[in-house]
Amino acid sequence: MAWIVTKYFVTAAIVVLVSELAKRSDKLGGLIAALPLVTILALIWLHLENQPESKVANQAWYTFWYALPTLPMFLAFPALLPRLGFWPTLLASSLITVICFGLFALLMRRFGIELL
């Protein structure tokens, strides 16, 4: 149980750190947020929990493919924010991501990569 609490604490601390840095510097906050911190933590946690290397490698493999269709959201969000406000923009950006992911999964299936 202590291990799970440690994982939650470290992970939450990093998210808070990123949001605090973003308050002080847009560029630094964006840079830190763009780092694959969640993926790095997941890989560390899997390794420390003695998961097979294939499991750790698959985590990185699928993260790569799942990250690509999220990129349009980062362009849509700043474009929509002044027009729609925060919450509608967040919803619209999330929907854009889901649609992009579905289309991307269909495209990648043609190349033998099953994402769904």
Secondary structure, DSSP 8 states (H G I E B T S, - for coil): -HHHHHHHHHHHHHHHHHHHHHHH-HHHHHHHHHS-HHHHHHHHHHHHTT--HHHHHHHHHHHHHHHGGGHHHHHHHHHHHHHH-HHHHHHHHHHHHHHHHHHHHHHHHTTT----
